[in-house]
Amino acid sequence: MRFWWVNQNQTAKQEISGGFLWSPKASRGRHGDRFNRYYENMREVAPGDLIFSFVKTKIQAIGIARGYCYECPKPGVFGTAGSYWNLIGWKVDVAFATLTQKIRPKDHIDRIRPLLPSEGSPLRTTGDGKEVVYLAEIPEDMARLLGMLIGYEFDQAMASNQPQLVNEDPGVIDTLPAVAQWELHLQEEIQGDDKIPETERLALVQARKGQGLFKKRVLKLEDCCRVTRVNRIEHLRASHCRPWRDSSNPERLDGENGLLLTPSIDHLFDRGFISFEDNGRLVIAPVADLPSLQKMGVETLSPVNVGHFTEGQKRYLEYHRNHVFLCRRIS
């Protein structure tokens, strides 16, 4: 378990009641997008991690992460909040519980100050929150102190690892994962676009599942699963390096935007638990469960090299490492 602190102001109500965290992937600047270490932290949240929600000078809620980070459009419930944010960002599903004992860290700063992270602290030494910080990791001893101040609700969360959901109405909870809904919406847009020839529309829809024309084009470059070496076509899927949802129509059908992978490896690659360096080295996300990967056919005890990539594949893999792989970038 890791411990996180989220500074929520503009979107606290929507995130806590909706059971999630959402951030852009980068900060907007005058000259384009800028790296933001506190948004990058979203990529390293794992199921079971505990999150303190800080709103308007107080810790208002605590939550337990229910899953890993995933790419997701800006939630519509935000309305006009964050109008300058990018439309595609990171989302983590969280089971939040609003606290009855809402503590004000500034009232306890003499005890908290020695435990603040040396880098990337969400609080100033005065006890005030830092506006530039969204999500920050905090040390366990600081989390334990905050928990002691909060009382039984923290102990309950630690014991059950699943605090009661604020929003329990099953009619409000989406039945489809957010990413699947997003991709389905994009697919419907393609199917309804009369400007695209019918055969191309079919190819684009099939490409979403790693089949059809896209798979045929990938087969011209790949002859087996990069990781397991399975070479039976019926057991292989053409997996996009730059996800189908993020690609233009030409990119969705570009064979260099694909790798042949077995379904299990495709899942790991698509969700960002593994990726590949340009030199062919397989890289594993820090949040990945190594025993599970081992059972799925990924060697985790020694270095793995999956071979040469074309220059086009390298460009798409760079996107995968920067926008899909569940490992925060340093800069």
C-alpha contacts under 8 A as a table, 3 or more apart, distances in Angstrom:
res1	aa1	res2	aa2	distance
1	M	46	A	8.00
1	M	48	G	6.11
1	M	49	D	4.92
1	M	50	L	7.18
2	R	45	V	7.84
2	R	49	D	5.01
2	R	50	L	6.50
2	R	137	E	7.52
2	R	140	E	7.50
3	F	49	D	5.94
3	F	50	L	5.04
3	F	51	I	5.95
3	F	52	F	7.92
3	F	137	E	5.85
3	F	138	I	5.66
3	F	139	P	6.86
3	F	140	E	6.55
3	F	143	A	6.63
4	W	49	D	7.51
4	W	50	L	6.26
4	W	51	I	4.67
4	W	52	F	6.25
4	W	135	L	6.71
4	W	136	A	5.59
4	W	137	E	4.37
4	W	138	I	5.61
5	W	51	I	5.61
5	W	52	F	4.79
5	W	53	S	6.24
5	W	54	F	7.17
5	W	122	P	6.89
5	W	135	L	5.70
5	W	136	A	5.25
5	W	137	E	6.19
5	W	138	I	6.67
6	V	51	I	6.98
6	V	52	F	6.18
6	V	53	S	5.19
6	V	54	F	6.04
6	V	122	P	7.82
6	V	133	V	7.82
6	V	134	Y	5.43
6	V	135	L	4.45
6	V	136	A	6.47
7	N	53	S	6.38
7	N	54	F	4.96
7	N	55	V	6.32
7	N	122	P	7.39
7	N	129	G	7.24
7	N	130	K	7.84
7	N	131	E	7.53
7	N	133	V	6.57
7	N	134	Y	5.08
7	N	135	L	6.59
8	Q	11	T	6.19
8	Q	12	A	4.88
8	Q	53	S	6.61
8	Q	54	F	5.89
8	Q	55	V	5.24
8	Q	134	Y	7.13
9	N	12	A	5.33
9	N	55	V	5.54
9	N	56	K	6.66
10	Q	81	A	6.21
10	Q	82	G	7.49
11	T	14	Q	5.46
11	T	15	E	6.09
11	T	78	F	6.47
11	T	81	A	7.00
12	A	15	E	5.25
12	A	16	I	5.91
12	A	55	V	6.95
13	K	16	I	5.49
13	K	17	S	5.99
14	Q	17	S	5.47
14	Q	18	G	5.58
14	Q	77	V	6.60
14	Q	78	F	6.76
15	E	18	G	5.04
15	E	19	G	5.67
15	E	20	F	5.11
15	E	21	L	5.79
15	E	22	W	7.59
16	I	19	G	5.24
16	I	20	F	6.63
16	I	61	A	7.73
16	I	96	F	5.89
16	I	97	A	7.86
16	I	98	T	7.92
16	I	166	V	7.44
17	S	96	F	7.61
17	S	166	V	5.78
17	S	167	N	5.77
18	G	166	V	7.95
18	G	167	N	6.57
19	G	93	D	5.94
19	G	94	V	4.92
19	G	95	A	5.45
19	G	96	F	5.92
19	G	165	L	7.47
19	G	166	V	7.52
19	G	167	N	7.31
20	F	91	K	6.80
20	F	92	V	5.49
20	F	93	D	4.26
20	F	94	V	4.72
20	F	95	A	7.47
21	L	91	K	5.55
21	L	92	V	5.15
21	L	93	D	6.47
21	L	94	V	6.92
22	W	74	K	7.41
22	W	75	P	7.89
22	W	89	G	6.90
22	W	90	W	5.56
22	W	91	K	4.43
22	W	92	V	6.59
23	S	39	Y	6.09
23	S	42	M	7.81
23	S	74	K	7.99
23	S	89	G	5.52
23	S	90	W	5.35
23	S	91	K	6.69
23	S	134	Y	7.96
24	P	27	S	7.12
24	P	39	Y	6.69
24	P	74	K	7.76
24	P	85	W	6.18
24	P	86	N	5.75
24	P	87	L	7.33
24	P	88	I	6.41
24	P	89	G	4.07
24	P	90	W	6.17
25	K	36	N	7.66
25	K	39	Y	5.97
25	K	40	E	7.03
25	K	86	N	7.47
25	K	88	I	7.20
25	K	89	G	4.82
25	K	90	W	6.28
26	A	33	D	5.79
26	A	34	R	5.56
26	A	35	F	5.37
26	A	36	N	5.46
26	A	39	Y	6.72
26	A	86	N	7.64
27	S	33	D	5.52
27	S	34	R	4.99
27	S	35	F	6.40
27	S	36	N	5.98
27	S	85	W	7.37
28	R	32	G	6.11
28	R	33	D	4.71
28	R	34	R	6.14
28	R	84	Y	7.18
28	R	85	W	6.73
28	R	86	N	7.49
29	G	32	G	5.02
29	G	33	D	5.53
29	G	34	R	6.21
35	F	331	S	6.28
36	N	39	Y	5.50
36	N	40	E	6.36
36	N	331	S	8.00
37	R	40	E	4.92
37	R	41	N	6.38
37	R	328	R	7.71
37	R	329	R	7.56
37	R	330	I	7.23
37	R	331	S	7.42
38	Y	41	N	5.23
38	Y	42	M	7.42
38	Y	133	V	5.92
38	Y	134	Y	5.52
38	Y	135	L	5.08
38	Y	136	A	6.05
39	Y	42	M	5.67
39	Y	43	R	7.98
39	Y	90	W	7.86
39	Y	134	Y	6.73
39	Y	135	L	6.59
40	E	43	R	5.76
40	E	44	E	7.83
40	E	327	C	7.93
40	E	328	R	4.88
40	E	329	R	6.51
41	N	44	E	5.59
41	N	45	V	7.12
41	N	135	L	6.34
41	N	136	A	6.75
41	N	137	E	7.69
41	N	328	R	5.90
42	M	45	V	5.67
42	M	69	C	6.20
42	M	90	W	6.67
42	M	91	K	7.54
42	M	92	V	7.33
42	M	135	L	7.03
42	M	328	R	7.79
43	R	68	Y	7.60
43	R	69	C	5.43
43	R	70	Y	7.76
43	R	90	W	7.60
43	R	325	F	7.86
43	R	326	L	4.82
43	R	327	C	5.65
43	R	328	R	5.75
44	E	68	Y	7.72
44	E	69	C	7.30
44	E	286	P	7.14
44	E	287	V	6.07
44	E	326	L	6.12
44	E	327	C	5.93
44	E	328	R	6.53
45	V	49	D	6.65
45	V	65	A	7.30
45	V	68	Y	6.04
45	V	69	C	6.44
45	V	92	V	7.67
45	V	287	V	7.33
46	A	49	D	5.79
46	A	65	A	6.51
46	A	66	R	7.80
46	A	67	G	6.06
46	A	68	Y	5.00
46	A	69	C	7.51
46	A	287	V	6.04
47	P	64	I	7.39
47	P	65	A	4.87
47	P	66	R	4.94
47	P	67	G	4.53
47	P	68	Y	6.08
48	G	64	I	5.58
48	G	65	A	5.28
48	G	66	R	6.51
48	G	67	G	7.87
48	G	161	N	6.23
48	G	162	Q	7.97
49	D	64	I	5.66
49	D	65	A	5.35
50	L	62	I	7.15
50	L	63	G	5.76
50	L	64	I	4.74
50	L	65	A	6.49
51	I	62	I	5.55
51	I	63	G	5.02
51	I	64	I	6.18
51	I	65	A	7.39
52	F	59	I	6.55
52	F	60	Q	7.97
52	F	61	A	6.30
52	F	62	I	4.68
52	F	63	G	6.62
53	S	59	I	5.47
53	S	60	Q	5.84
53	S	61	A	5.12
53	S	62	I	5.76
53	S	63	G	7.68
54	F	57	T	6.74
54	F	58	K	5.48
54	F	59	I	4.28
54	F	60	Q	5.97
54	F	61	A	7.47
55	V	58	K	5.47
55	V	59	I	6.19
55	V	60	Q	6.19
57	T	104	R	6.00
57	T	105	P	7.38
57	T	106	K	7.68
57	T	128	D	6.90
57	T	129	G	7.00
58	K	102	K	6.19
58	K	103	I	5.51
58	K	104	R	4.44
58	K	105	P	6.64
59	I	62	I	7.84
59	I	102	K	5.56
59	I	103	I	5.52
59	I	104	R	6.46
59	I	105	P	7.56
60	Q	98	T	6.04
60	Q	99	L	5.75
60	Q	102	K	5.29
60	Q	103	I	7.48
61	A	96	F	6.52
61	A	97	A	5.51
61	A	98	T	4.22
61	A	99	L	5.04
61	A	102	K	7.59
62	I	96	F	5.67
62	I	97	A	5.64
62	I	98	T	6.69
62	I	99	L	7.18
62	I	154	F	7.63
63	G	94	V	5.92
63	G	95	A	5.17
63	G	96	F	4.01
63	G	97	A	6.06
63	G	157	A	7.88
63	G	162	Q	7.91
63	G	163	P	6.80
64	I	94	V	5.51
64	I	95	A	5.26
64	I	96	F	6.62
64	I	157	A	7.61
64	I	161	N	6.44
64	I	162	Q	6.02
64	I	163	P	6.94
65	A	68	Y	7.62
65	A	92	V	6.99
65	A	93	D	6.06
65	A	94	V	4.36
65	A	95	A	6.38
66	R	92	V	7.63
66	R	93	D	5.42
66	R	94	V	5.21
66	R	95	A	6.50
67	G	92	V	6.52
67	G	93	D	5.94
67	G	94	V	7.55
68	Y	92	V	6.15
68	Y	93	D	7.68
69	C	90	W	6.33
69	C	91	K	5.50
69	C	92	V	4.68
69	C	93	D	7.75
69	C	326	L	7.40
70	Y	90	W	5.62
70	Y	91	K	5.43
70	Y	92	V	6.61
70	Y	179	V	7.95
70	Y	271	R	7.28
70	Y	324	V	7.80
71	E	88	I	7.10
71	E	89	G	5.76
71	E	90	W	4.78
71	E	91	K	6.20
71	E	179	V	7.24
71	E	324	V	7.35
72	C	88	I	5.79
72	C	89	G	5.50
72	C	90	W	5.73
72	C	91	K	5.96
72	C	178	A	6.87
72	C	179	V	6.29
72	C	182	W	7.77
73	P	87	L	5.62
73	P	88	I	4.32
73	P	89	G	5.95
73	P	90	W	7.98
73	P	182	W	7.72
74	K	78	F	7.69
74	K	86	N	7.72
74	K	87	L	5.15
74	K	88	I	5.77
74	K	89	G	6.43
75	P	78	F	5.81
76	G	79	G	5.86
78	F	81	A	5.44
78	F	82	G	7.65
80	T	83	S	5.41
82	G	85	W	5.35
86	N	89	G	6.96
95	A	162	Q	6.74
95	A	163	P	6.33
95	A	164	Q	6.98
95	A	165	L	5.32
95	A	166	V	7.59
96	F	163	P	6.61
96	F	164	Q	7.13
96	F	165	L	5.73
96	F	166	V	6.17
97	A	163	P	5.90
97	A	164	Q	5.94
97	A	165	L	6.06
97	A	166	V	5.74
98	T	166	V	7.17
99	L	102	K	5.66
99	L	153	E	7.14
101	Q	150	I	5.81
101	Q	151	G	7.55
102	K	150	I	6.99
103	I	149	L	7.13
103	I	150	I	6.54
104	R	107	D	5.62
104	R	108	H	7.33
105	P	108	H	5.24
105	P	109	I	5.87
105	P	112	I	7.59
105	P	127	G	5.88
105	P	128	D	7.95
106	K	109	I	4.95
106	K	126	T	6.74
106	K	127	G	4.15
106	K	128	D	6.48
107	D	127	G	7.77
108	H	111	R	5.69
108	H	112	I	6.28
109	I	112	I	4.74
109	I	113	R	5.42
109	I	125	T	7.34
109	I	126	T	6.81
109	I	127	G	5.48
110	D	113	R	5.52
110	D	114	P	7.59
111	R	114	P	6.68
111	R	115	L	7.74
112	I	115	L	5.42
112	I	116	L	6.51
112	I	142	M	6.69
112	I	145	L	7.54
113	R	116	L	5.43
113	R	125	T	5.89
113	R	127	G	7.85
115	L	139	P	7.32
115	L	141	D	6.89
115	L	142	M	5.33
116	L	121	S	6.17
116	L	123	L	7.58
116	L	138	I	7.24
116	L	139	P	7.52
116	L	142	M	6.87
117	P	120	G	6.50
117	P	121	S	5.11
117	P	138	I	6.17
117	P	139	P	6.65
118	S	121	S	6.76
120	G	133	V	7.94
120	G	136	A	6.54
120	G	137	E	7.91
121	S	124	R	7.22
121	S	136	A	6.71
121	S	137	E	7.93
121	S	138	I	7.42
122	P	129	G	6.06
122	P	130	K	5.65
122	P	133	V	5.83
122	P	134	Y	7.81
122	P	135	L	7.66
122	P	136	A	6.00
123	L	126	T	7.73
123	L	127	G	5.73
123	L	128	D	5.64
123	L	129	G	4.53
123	L	130	K	5.57
124	R	127	G	5.34
124	R	128	D	5.35
124	R	129	G	6.13
124	R	130	K	6.41
125	T	128	D	7.44
130	K	133	V	5.56
131	E	134	Y	7.62
133	V	136	A	6.97
138	I	142	M	6.65
138	I	143	A	6.81
139	P	142	M	5.38
139	P	143	A	6.37
140	E	143	A	4.91
140	E	144	R	6.04
141	D	144	R	5.04
141	D	145	L	6.26
142	M	145	L	5.15
142	M	146	L	6.28
143	A	146	L	5.12
143	A	147	G	6.04
144	R	147	G	4.86
144	R	148	M	6.15
145	L	148	M	5.07
145	L	149	L	6.40
146	L	149	L	5.10
146	L	150	I	6.16
147	G	150	I	4.96
147	G	151	G	6.01
147	G	154	F	5.22
147	G	155	D	7.16
148	M	151	G	5.17
148	M	154	F	7.59
150	I	153	E	6.75
150	I	154	F	6.21
151	G	154	F	5.79
151	G	155	D	6.70
152	Y	155	D	4.90
152	Y	156	Q	5.95
153	E	156	Q	5.00
153	E	157	A	6.21
154	F	157	A	5.10
154	F	158	M	6.19
155	D	158	M	5.11
155	D	159	A	6.06
156	Q	159	A	5.11
156	Q	160	S	5.98
156	Q	161	N	7.78
156	Q	163	P	7.25
157	A	160	S	5.32
157	A	161	N	5.07
157	A	162	Q	5.93
157	A	163	P	5.21
158	M	161	N	5.15
160	S	163	P	6.90
165	L	168	E	5.86
169	D	172	V	5.57
169	D	173	I	6.92
170	P	173	I	5.23
171	G	174	D	7.71
174	D	177	P	7.00
174	D	178	A	7.75
176	L	180	A	6.42
176	L	181	Q	6.20
177	P	180	A	5.36
177	P	181	Q	6.35
178	A	181	Q	5.15
178	A	182	W	6.13
179	V	182	W	5.00
179	V	183	E	6.17
180	A	183	E	5.17
180	A	184	L	6.00
181	Q	184	L	5.05
181	Q	185	H	6.19
182	W	185	H	5.22
182	W	186	L	6.46
182	W	245	R	7.80
183	E	186	L	5.04
183	E	187	Q	6.09
183	E	245	R	5.83
184	L	187	Q	4.94
184	L	188	E	6.15
185	H	188	E	5.15
185	H	189	E	6.35
186	L	189	E	5.08
186	L	190	I	6.43
186	L	245	R	7.26
187	Q	190	I	5.13
187	Q	191	Q	6.22
187	Q	205	V	6.27
188	E	191	Q	5.01
188	E	192	G	6.14
189	E	192	G	5.23
189	E	193	D	6.20
190	I	193	D	5.19
190	I	196	I	7.72
190	I	201	R	6.29
190	I	204	L	7.81
190	I	205	V	7.75
191	Q	194	D	7.91
191	Q	201	R	6.10
191	Q	202	L	7.89
191	Q	205	V	7.85
193	D	196	I	5.90
194	D	197	P	6.98
194	D	198	E	7.84
196	I	200	E	6.52
196	I	201	R	6.23
197	P	200	E	5.34
197	P	201	R	6.26
198	E	201	R	5.03
198	E	202	L	6.31
199	T	202	L	5.19
199	T	203	A	6.30
200	E	203	A	4.93
200	E	204	L	6.10
201	R	204	L	5.15
201	R	205	V	6.25
202	L	205	V	5.20
202	L	206	Q	6.16
203	A	206	Q	5.12
203	A	207	A	6.02
203	A	212	G	6.07
203	A	213	L	5.77
203	A	214	F	7.24
203	A	253	L	7.69
204	L	207	A	5.02
204	L	208	R	6.70
204	L	249	N	7.07
204	L	252	R	6.66
204	L	253	L	6.85
205	V	208	R	5.48
205	V	209	K	7.56
206	Q	209	K	5.59
206	Q	210	G	6.60
206	Q	211	Q	5.23
206	Q	212	G	5.47
206	Q	213	L	7.72
206	Q	214	F	7.82
207	A	210	G	4.74
207	A	211	Q	5.21
207	A	212	G	6.25
207	A	213	L	7.14
207	A	214	F	5.45
207	A	215	K	7.33
207	A	244	W	7.64
207	A	252	R	6.59
207	A	253	L	6.74
208	R	211	Q	7.44
208	R	244	W	5.90
208	R	252	R	7.83
209	K	237	R	7.95
209	K	238	A	7.97
210	G	214	F	6.72
210	G	215	K	5.98
210	G	237	R	5.47
210	G	238	A	4.40
210	G	239	S	5.67
210	G	240	H	7.43
211	Q	214	F	6.09
211	Q	215	K	4.97
211	Q	216	K	7.84
211	Q	237	R	6.95
211	Q	238	A	6.52
212	G	215	K	5.48
212	G	216	K	6.48
213	L	216	K	5.04
213	L	217	R	6.29
213	L	253	L	7.03
214	F	217	R	5.21
214	F	218	V	6.28
214	F	238	A	7.29
214	F	252	R	7.38
214	F	253	L	4.85
214	F	254	D	6.71
214	F	255	G	6.13
215	K	218	V	5.00
215	K	219	L	6.11
215	K	237	R	7.36
215	K	238	A	5.19
215	K	255	G	7.39
216	K	219	L	5.11
216	K	220	K	6.79
216	K	255	G	7.89
217	R	220	K	5.39
217	R	221	L	7.35
217	R	253	L	7.76
217	R	254	D	7.13
217	R	255	G	4.57
218	V	221	L	5.42
218	V	222	E	6.00
218	V	238	A	6.59
218	V	254	D	7.90
218	V	255	G	4.32
218	V	256	E	6.70
218	V	257	N	7.94
218	V	258	G	5.79
218	V	259	L	6.62
218	V	260	L	7.13
219	L	222	E	4.94
219	L	223	D	6.06
219	L	255	G	7.86
219	L	260	L	7.57
220	K	223	D	7.74
220	K	255	G	7.73
221	L	255	G	7.42
221	L	256	E	7.61
222	E	225	C	7.94
222	E	259	L	6.74
222	E	260	L	6.21
223	D	231	N	6.28
223	D	260	L	7.32
224	C	229	R	5.35
224	C	230	V	5.45
224	C	231	N	4.19
224	C	232	R	7.36
224	C	233	I	7.88
224	C	236	L	7.63
224	C	260	L	6.06
224	C	261	L	7.29
225	C	228	T	5.56
225	C	229	R	4.68
225	C	230	V	5.27
225	C	231	N	6.43
225	C	236	L	6.89
225	C	259	L	7.64
225	C	260	L	5.00
225	C	261	L	4.35
225	C	262	T	6.05
226	R	229	R	5.82
226	R	259	L	7.36
226	R	260	L	6.62
226	R	261	L	6.32
226	R	306	V	5.50
226	R	307	G	7.76
227	V	261	L	7.35
227	V	265	I	7.40
227	V	297	G	7.49
227	V	298	V	6.82
227	V	306	V	6.31
228	T	261	L	8.00
228	T	262	T	7.56
228	T	297	G	6.18
228	T	298	V	7.46
230	V	235	H	7.57
230	V	236	L	7.67
230	V	262	T	7.29
231	N	235	H	7.75
231	N	236	L	7.51
232	R	235	H	5.57
232	R	236	L	6.74
233	I	236	L	5.18
233	I	237	R	7.93
235	H	262	T	6.03
235	H	263	P	7.50
236	L	260	L	6.01
236	L	261	L	5.39
236	L	262	T	4.71
236	L	263	P	6.77
237	R	260	L	5.59
237	R	261	L	5.40
237	R	262	T	6.00
237	R	263	P	6.49
237	R	266	D	7.21
238	A	258	G	5.83
238	A	259	L	5.58
238	A	260	L	4.74
238	A	261	L	6.44
239	S	258	G	5.22
239	S	259	L	5.30
239	S	260	L	6.21
239	S	261	L	6.59
239	S	266	D	6.13
239	S	270	D	7.45
240	H	243	P	5.22
240	H	244	W	6.32
240	H	252	R	7.69
240	H	257	N	5.52
240	H	258	G	4.56
240	H	259	L	6.72
240	H	270	D	7.75
241	C	257	N	5.41
241	C	258	G	5.64
241	C	259	L	7.21
241	C	270	D	7.92
241	C	313	Q	7.82
241	C	316	Y	5.56
241	C	317	L	5.60
241	C	319	Y	7.49
241	C	320	H	5.69
242	R	246	D	6.56
242	R	247	S	6.39
242	R	257	N	6.44
242	R	316	Y	5.54
242	R	317	L	7.07
242	R	319	Y	6.09
242	R	320	H	5.69
243	P	246	D	5.31
243	P	247	S	6.28
243	P	270	D	7.49
243	P	320	H	7.85
244	W	247	S	5.21
244	W	252	R	5.68
247	S	250	P	7.84
247	S	251	E	5.42
247	S	252	R	5.74
248	S	251	E	5.12
248	S	252	R	6.18
249	N	252	R	5.06
249	N	253	L	6.77
250	P	253	L	5.46
250	P	254	D	6.15
251	E	254	D	4.92
251	E	257	N	6.72
252	R	257	N	7.41
253	L	257	N	7.76
254	D	257	N	5.42
254	D	258	G	7.46
255	G	258	G	5.52
256	E	259	L	7.88
256	E	310	T	7.40
256	E	312	G	5.48
256	E	313	Q	4.94
256	E	316	Y	7.72
257	N	312	G	7.32
257	N	313	Q	5.84
257	N	316	Y	5.84
258	G	313	Q	7.33
261	L	264	S	7.91
261	L	265	I	5.77
261	L	266	D	5.34
262	T	265	I	5.35
262	T	266	D	5.91
263	P	266	D	4.93
263	P	267	H	6.16
264	S	267	H	5.16
264	S	268	L	6.49
264	S	296	M	6.27
265	I	268	L	5.05
265	I	269	F	6.11
265	I	296	M	7.26
265	I	297	G	7.72
265	I	298	V	7.97
266	D	269	F	5.09
266	D	270	D	5.83
267	H	270	D	5.14
267	H	271	R	6.04
268	L	271	R	5.39
268	L	272	G	6.13
268	L	273	F	5.05
268	L	274	I	5.86
269	F	272	G	5.14
269	F	273	F	6.00
269	F	274	I	5.17
269	F	275	S	6.10
269	F	325	F	7.95
270	D	273	F	7.83
270	D	324	V	7.55
271	R	324	V	6.96
271	R	325	F	7.41
271	R	326	L	7.97
272	G	275	S	6.71
272	G	285	A	7.22
272	G	320	H	7.90
272	G	324	V	5.10
272	G	325	F	3.90
272	G	326	L	5.16
273	F	284	I	6.03
273	F	285	A	5.03
273	F	287	V	7.44
273	F	288	A	5.62
273	F	325	F	6.25
273	F	326	L	6.02
274	I	282	L	7.01
274	I	283	V	5.62
274	I	284	I	4.57
274	I	285	A	5.83
274	I	325	F	6.60
274	I	326	L	8.00
275	S	282	L	5.97
275	S	283	V	5.29
275	S	284	I	6.63
275	S	285	A	7.98
275	S	317	L	7.75
275	S	320	H	7.21
275	S	321	R	6.41
275	S	325	F	6.31
276	F	279	N	7.95
276	F	280	G	5.90
276	F	281	R	5.55
276	F	282	L	4.59
276	F	283	V	5.66
276	F	317	L	6.91
276	F	321	R	7.64
277	E	280	G	5.36
277	E	281	R	5.18
277	E	282	L	6.51
277	E	283	V	7.12
277	E	317	L	7.47
277	E	318	E	7.95
278	D	281	R	7.32
278	D	308	H	7.99
278	D	309	F	6.90
278	D	314	K	5.58
278	D	317	L	7.43
278	D	318	E	7.91
279	N	305	N	7.87
279	N	307	G	7.38
279	N	308	H	6.67
279	N	309	F	7.56
280	G	305	N	5.05
280	G	306	V	5.09
280	G	307	G	4.92
280	G	308	H	5.84
280	G	309	F	6.97
281	R	303	P	7.41
281	R	304	V	5.86
281	R	305	N	4.35
281	R	306	V	6.37
281	R	307	G	7.80
282	L	303	P	7.45
282	L	304	V	5.58
282	L	305	N	5.89
282	L	306	V	6.84
284	I	288	A	6.89
285	A	288	A	5.40
285	A	325	F	6.79
285	A	326	L	5.41
285	A	327	C	5.53
286	P	326	L	7.36
286	P	327	C	6.39
287	V	326	L	7.11
287	V	327	C	7.81
288	A	293	L	7.61
289	D	292	S	5.49
289	D	293	L	6.40
290	L	293	L	5.02
290	L	294	Q	6.13
290	L	300	T	6.51
291	P	294	Q	5.07
291	P	295	K	6.34
292	S	295	K	5.15
292	S	296	M	6.27
293	L	296	M	4.98
293	L	297	G	6.41
293	L	298	V	5.26
293	L	299	E	7.54
293	L	300	T	7.34
294	Q	297	G	5.34
294	Q	298	V	4.88
294	Q	299	E	5.71
294	Q	300	T	6.27
295	K	298	V	7.25
299	E	302	S	6.57
299	E	303	P	7.74
299	E	304	V	7.00
300	T	303	P	7.45
309	F	312	G	7.95
309	F	313	Q	5.80
309	F	314	K	6.26
310	T	313	Q	5.11
310	T	314	K	6.29
311	E	314	K	5.06
311	E	315	R	6.50
312	G	315	R	5.25
312	G	316	Y	6.57
313	Q	316	Y	5.19
313	Q	317	L	6.02
314	K	317	L	4.96
314	K	318	E	6.16
315	R	318	E	5.25
315	R	319	Y	6.77
316	Y	319	Y	5.20
316	Y	320	H	6.46
317	L	320	H	4.82
317	L	321	R	6.21
318	E	321	R	5.21
318	E	322	N	6.22
319	Y	322	N	5.12
319	Y	323	H	5.78
319	Y	324	V	7.57
320	H	323	H	5.34
320	H	324	V	4.96
320	H	325	F	6.14
321	R	324	V	5.92
321	R	325	F	4.92
322	N	325	F	6.61
322	N	329	R	7.54
